[in-house]
């Protein structure tokens, strides 16, 4: 698979991943605009703007005009927002490349954001907020983020608050888009049965006239934790849903591959430590996850699960015991090999379709300004040693940076702080 990258005169980057044996093509536009770039007053605007871009353009004045055109092409299409970027994409039969590229580009460049559509879409976004708050395993992640970073952009919800959503107006959207939707902050990634020549021709034609501007930067994340922290949200639930984690490092840190292997040791497959301890031996939970969540300037190694509420303290003690055990004793060679193969398998499974591939390579270019191929990623994983995993665990598993958020029928955080010992 030959990956090419070209930079247009205005600074916009174009990443092409030709796949001659794949019948589909995905056109993805990514931009450095997410909740970390937002002022508190407009927290949630990156996500709301993503919604509004589908509500009409200069040449496609109605939302249904856009949606019917994409549906008529048999497309899979959507958009998404994170803390650091927003993406718009469409995937279809490769013969429809020009059409889907034109629609996605039009959405990105020429959305009109009519005031009446803003009024209607407020209700949709507020119901999305309500939906996630009704999902404890999802909402607890927002609580954990707030616990770690507090009232700074990194600690706020990507969706924003209901009050903010109700107060945003068309001027807010236009000003925010002007500050962030700029060519030097944009990456176009196209993957599938396509050639670089075709992609560059369309990119130059449509995006070549996009003018540079001064890009608003995101504030540096402030971290100053010195002791264990906990945040409880009382809710009458049958399970206790928790996220427990330690502050780690940014995506540029050389320990990232070792921390990926460490996360696989904890929850990479049904034979991993958490599944063995919590599910097979204790029978206290159905889902459990572990991963090193990294951003451009910070990170957190987190473990999450939904477990029997009557045994939650026992579960937390077991999880912390496993963290301490790896820190002090390391892992076996068999565990290391199994964890690596789970990571490699997951990476390959996640790159079977053109939309996943476009996001994989486009996302790297946007955030890192450097692209590693899947084979290069796999090589880095395979090189990780037992000693590196143990050292990474020792570097990350520090009592003073331990935090836990939980949703369940509990109100007294002191009783949980007593067991957050490391």
Buried (B, 14 or more C-beta within 10 A) or exposed (E): EEBBBBEBEBBBBBBBBBBEEBEBBBBBBBBBBBBBBBEEEBBBBBBBBBBBBBBBBEEBEEBEBBBEBBEEBEBBBEBBBBBBBBBBBBBBBBEBBBBBBBBBBBBBBEBBBBEEBBEEBBEEBBEBBEEBBEEBBEBBBBBBBBBBBEEBBBBBBBBBBBEBBEEBEBEBBBEBBEBBBBBBBBBBBBBBBBBBEBBBEBBBEBBEEBEEBEBBEBEEBEBEBEEBBBBBBEBEBEBBBBBBBBBBBEBEBEBBBBBBBBBBBBBBBEEBBBBEBBBEEBEBBEBBBBBBBBBBBBBBBBBBBBBBBEBBBBBBEBBBEBBBEBBEEBBEEEBBEBBBBBBBEBBEEEBEBBBBBBBBBBBBBBBEEEBBBBEEBBEBBBEBEBEBBBBBBEBBBEEEBBBBBBBBBBEEBEEBBEBBEB
